[in-house]
């Protein structure tokens, strides 16, 4: 079955509005990453909304990368998963990959992260 023009537009719009955060697998209970990563996603989504950007921010554990990464307009990596930045950028060359610093992640510095996202998307 072929995609209609509407399906292609819808998929493009979805990709343009999703920021994905990936964290190392630490739990077999949740595939959404650590609780801290989930909190970061929530706060980042709130600040992007305040800035007038209509973007969804989702967090996943690293074992979900292959299934989810192509949906995003930006991929963020937690400090524990930052070592994989070059490999991920090679697998998904059209999607910017940003490794978060320990300070940005630990302090939930969403203002700086929002600025970095806006820079790579402009």
Backbone bond lengths (Angstrom), bond angles and torsions (degrees), N, CA, C in turn:
res aa  C-N    CA-C-N  psi(-1)  N-CA   C-N-CA  omega(-1)  CA-C   N-CA-C  phi
1 X - - - 1.447 - - 1.528 108.73 -
2 X 1.307 117.24 135.44 1.456 120.77 -178.04 1.516 110.45 -92.06
3 X 1.330 114.72 152.06 1.460 120.22 176.97 1.519 109.48 -75.29
4 X 1.302 115.48 138.93 1.458 119.12 173.40 1.521 107.62 -83.01
5 X 1.314 115.73 165.94 1.464 120.61 178.66 1.524 109.88 -59.21
6 X 1.321 118.18 -37.69 1.455 122.66 179.61 1.523 111.20 -64.65
7 X 1.347 117.65 -39.36 1.462 121.15 177.83 1.523 111.03 -63.35
8 X 1.334 116.54 -42.33 1.455 121.29 -179.32 1.521 110.20 -66.51
9 X 1.324 118.09 -42.89 1.461 121.93 178.30 1.521 109.65 -63.06
10 X 1.318 117.59 -45.00 1.457 121.48 179.97 1.521 111.30 -60.39
11 X 1.337 117.80 -43.57 1.460 121.96 179.27 1.524 110.61 -64.55
12 X 1.342 117.26 -40.12 1.456 121.47 179.15 1.516 110.85 -66.09
13 X 1.330 117.33 -43.05 1.458 120.87 178.42 1.516 110.72 -62.82
14 X 1.342 117.69 -40.98 1.457 121.04 179.87 1.524 110.16 -63.16
15 X 1.319 117.20 -44.57 1.458 120.93 -179.43 1.520 110.36 -63.23
16 X 1.304 117.25 -37.68 1.458 121.24 -177.19 1.526 112.03 -70.67
17 X 1.303 118.61 -10.56 1.455 120.94 -174.20 1.518 114.46 -120.82
18 X 1.320 118.30 17.92 1.460 120.19 -177.17 1.526 110.19 -125.63
19 X 1.341 115.24 122.54 1.462 122.25 172.19 1.517 105.85 -103.08
20 X 1.326 116.73 128.38 1.463 121.21 -177.56 1.523 110.35 -112.87
21 X 1.338 115.94 131.24 1.460 121.84 176.34 1.521 107.59 -110.98
22 X 1.338 115.71 127.73 1.461 120.10 178.89 1.521 110.30 -115.36
23 X 1.321 114.62 138.22 1.460 123.86 -178.11 1.523 108.02 -128.14
24 X 1.312 117.08 155.53 1.464 119.77 175.61 1.517 110.38 -62.46
25 X 1.312 116.08 153.05 1.462 120.96 177.59 1.528 108.57 -72.87
26 X 1.331 116.31 117.96 1.455 121.27 176.70 1.514 111.89 -120.07
27 X 1.326 116.13 -13.38 1.449 119.87 -173.59 1.521 109.63 -141.21
28 X 1.296 114.83 143.26 1.461 119.05 174.56 1.527 110.68 -96.60
29 X 1.327 115.97 2.71 1.464 121.44 -179.52 1.522 111.11 -85.14
30 X 1.351 116.79 -38.23 1.458 120.99 -175.66 1.524 109.84 -130.49
31 X 1.327 116.37 143.57 1.463 120.56 175.08 1.523 110.85 -102.36
32 X 1.329 117.54 15.92 1.463 122.68 -177.41 1.520 112.99 -99.36
33 X 1.328 118.60 9.17 1.455 120.98 -178.65 1.514 111.03 85.11
34 X 1.319 115.50 179.77 1.459 120.95 179.82 1.521 111.28 -64.00
35 X 1.308 116.30 158.55 1.465 121.37 178.36 1.527 110.46 -57.42
36 X 1.334 116.71 -39.20 1.461 120.72 178.20 1.533 110.44 -60.83
37 X 1.321 117.07 -40.40 1.464 121.65 178.91 1.527 110.56 -66.52
38 X 1.310 116.86 -38.67 1.459 120.63 177.25 1.526 110.95 -64.45
39 X 1.336 116.32 -39.88 1.463 120.78 177.12 1.526 110.59 -64.62
40 X 1.323 116.87 -41.41 1.461 121.16 176.70 1.525 110.19 -58.97
41 X 1.318 117.48 -44.74 1.467 121.53 179.61 1.525 110.78 -59.76
42 X 1.315 116.97 -44.25 1.470 121.57 -179.87 1.530 110.88 -62.66
43 X 1.337 116.02 -49.10 1.468 120.05 -178.67 1.533 111.37 -65.24
44 X 1.328 117.24 -39.93 1.459 120.75 179.23 1.521 110.45 -64.77
45 X 1.327 117.05 -41.67 1.461 120.49 176.58 1.518 111.63 -60.34
46 X 1.321 116.64 -40.01 1.472 120.75 179.82 1.523 111.63 -64.62
47 X 1.337 117.13 -44.49 1.469 118.81 -178.15 1.526 111.30 -70.38
48 X 1.320 118.08 -36.63 1.462 120.11 176.73 1.524 110.41 -63.44
49 X 1.323 115.83 -38.29 1.471 120.00 177.04 1.526 110.75 -64.47
50 X 1.322 117.15 -42.36 1.470 120.89 178.06 1.521 111.33 -62.54
51 X 1.321 117.01 -30.28 1.461 121.82 178.65 1.529 112.22 -81.70
52 X 1.322 116.17 -0.57 1.459 120.34 178.01 1.516 114.28 87.36
53 X 1.323 117.52 9.34 1.463 120.55 177.13 1.518 108.79 -93.53
54 X 1.310 115.19 124.02 1.459 120.37 178.21 1.524 107.20 -88.60
55 X 1.332 114.48 93.60 1.463 119.59 -176.84 1.515 109.33 -138.10
56 X 1.295 114.22 141.76 1.456 121.21 173.95 1.523 106.90 -96.89
57 X 1.326 117.22 137.47 1.462 121.67 178.05 1.521 107.02 -118.66
58 X 1.323 115.80 123.92 1.463 121.67 -177.29 1.518 109.67 -126.19
59 X 1.326 116.06 147.26 1.464 120.02 176.60 1.520 109.83 -118.30
60 X 1.326 114.44 145.35 1.463 121.83 -179.50 1.514 109.50 -143.78
61 X 1.309 115.61 157.35 1.454 119.84 171.51 1.534 108.31 -80.55
62 X 1.318 115.90 160.54 1.461 121.05 -173.17 1.525 113.82 -60.94
63 X 1.325 117.85 -23.58 1.463 119.06 179.28 1.530 112.58 -72.57
64 X 1.323 117.44 -6.63 1.462 122.42 177.37 1.532 112.93 -98.82
65 X 1.334 116.55 0.05 1.466 120.96 -174.79 1.523 112.75 -55.19
66 X 1.314 117.45 -51.56 1.469 120.83 -176.51 1.528 112.03 -60.02
67 X 1.330 117.36 -36.51 1.462 121.04 -177.47 1.533 112.87 -79.69
68 X 1.326 118.33 -29.63 1.460 120.82 -169.99 1.524 115.75 -108.90
69 X 1.312 118.81 -28.98 1.465 121.56 -168.32 1.525 114.52 -57.91
70 X 1.298 118.29 -37.07 1.472 120.14 -176.78 1.530 112.45 -66.89
71 X 1.326 118.26 -13.57 1.470 122.14 178.59 1.518 112.72 -79.20
72 X 1.316 118.06 -16.36 1.451 120.93 -170.92 1.511 115.04 -91.69
73 X 1.329 114.87 157.98 1.461 120.86 171.41 1.519 109.73 -95.75
74 X 1.341 116.88 -21.14 1.457 123.55 176.31 1.527 107.39 -145.56
75 X 1.330 115.48 140.85 1.462 120.99 174.42 1.519 107.77 -113.36
76 X 1.324 116.43 126.02 1.457 122.33 175.28 1.523 108.47 -108.06
77 X 1.327 116.01 139.14 1.459 120.94 179.70 1.525 108.88 -118.16
78 X 1.310 116.30 131.89 1.462 120.18 176.40 1.522 109.13 -66.98
79 X 1.334 117.95 161.07 1.469 119.95 -178.84 1.530 113.68 -56.14
80 X 1.321 118.31 -33.70 1.462 120.19 -179.51 1.526 112.27 -73.28
81 X 1.317 117.85 -16.48 1.458 121.95 -179.76 1.536 111.99 -112.36
82 X 1.325 116.79 1.76 1.467 121.47 -176.43 1.523 113.00 -62.55
83 X 1.327 117.45 -24.83 1.470 120.60 -179.73 1.525 111.66 -58.66
84 X 1.316 118.04 -21.78 1.462 122.35 -176.54 1.525 113.26 -92.26
85 X 1.335 118.07 6.42 1.459 121.36 -174.55 1.529 112.92 -55.44
86 X 1.312 118.11 -48.75 1.473 120.50 -177.64 1.529 111.58 -62.73
87 X 1.317 117.35 -42.84 1.467 120.80 179.51 1.527 111.61 -64.51
88 X 1.318 116.24 -41.60 1.469 120.28 -179.39 1.524 110.22 -68.40
89 X 1.326 117.03 -41.50 1.466 120.60 177.87 1.528 110.79 -61.85
90 X 1.317 116.82 -34.13 1.466 120.65 177.88 1.528 111.28 -70.55
91 X 1.336 117.17 -38.83 1.465 120.98 179.21 1.524 112.40 -70.25
92 X 1.338 116.54 -32.11 1.468 121.88 -176.90 1.532 108.92 -127.25
93 X 1.338 116.95 71.32 1.470 120.45 -171.31 1.532 115.41 -66.52
94 X 1.308 118.45 -18.06 1.465 119.97 -178.74 1.525 112.55 -93.56
95 X 1.321 117.32 -0.87 1.460 121.29 -177.89 1.528 109.14 -114.96
96 X 1.351 117.68 122.93 1.470 119.13 177.13 1.532 110.72 -62.26
97 X 1.337 115.81 137.61 1.463 122.09 178.92 1.528 107.68 -118.38
98 X 1.322 115.78 120.64 1.464 121.80 -178.10 1.522 109.08 -115.92
99 X 1.331 115.77 126.99 1.462 120.97 174.20 1.530 108.05 -91.79
100 X 1.315 116.18 125.27 1.455 120.42 179.84 1.523 110.09 -77.49
101 X 1.316 116.07 141.87 1.460 119.23 174.97 1.528 108.34 -76.60
102 X 1.324 115.76 160.78 1.465 119.91 177.29 1.520 110.90 -60.16
103 X 1.324 116.51 -36.25 1.457 120.69 179.91 1.533 111.28 -67.72
104 X 1.322 117.25 -46.81 1.468 120.58 179.00 1.522 110.68 -59.01
105 X 1.319 115.27 -43.90 1.463 120.80 -177.34 1.528 111.06 -71.42
106 X 1.318 116.39 -49.98 1.458 120.46 -175.78 1.516 113.70 -64.51
107 X 1.328 116.61 -38.11 1.461 121.24 -178.76 1.524 113.03 -91.43
108 X 1.327 116.28 1.36 1.468 121.36 -175.85 1.532 110.58 52.30
109 X 1.336 115.55 49.77 1.465 122.40 -175.98 1.530 110.11 -77.98
110 X 1.313 115.42 73.01 1.459 120.48 -174.47 1.526 112.92 -71.16
111 X 1.326 117.75 -24.70 1.466 119.90 177.41 1.534 110.12 -63.26
112 X 1.333 116.19 -46.86 1.465 120.16 178.66 1.525 110.97 -66.10
113 X 1.319 116.84 -41.48 1.472 119.85 179.27 1.523 111.19 -63.42
114 X 1.323 117.07 -41.82 1.469 120.17 178.21 1.523 110.26 -61.56
115 X 1.319 116.54 -40.15 1.466 120.68 177.94 1.528 110.67 -63.57
116 X 1.324 117.17 -43.85 1.472 120.77 179.06 1.533 111.22 -63.60
117 X 1.323 116.60 -39.70 1.471 120.65 177.69 1.517 110.31 -64.79
118 X 1.331 116.66 -46.13 1.466 120.20 179.31 1.526 111.54 -60.38
119 X 1.344 117.04 -37.02 1.465 120.42 179.71 1.526 111.61 -65.35
120 X 1.335 117.73 -44.16 1.467 118.58 -177.79 1.525 112.38 -74.20
121 X 1.324 117.67 -21.59 1.455 120.39 -179.72 1.522 113.30 -91.80
122 X 1.332 117.48 -9.89 1.473 118.96 -178.09 1.502 111.76 -91.70
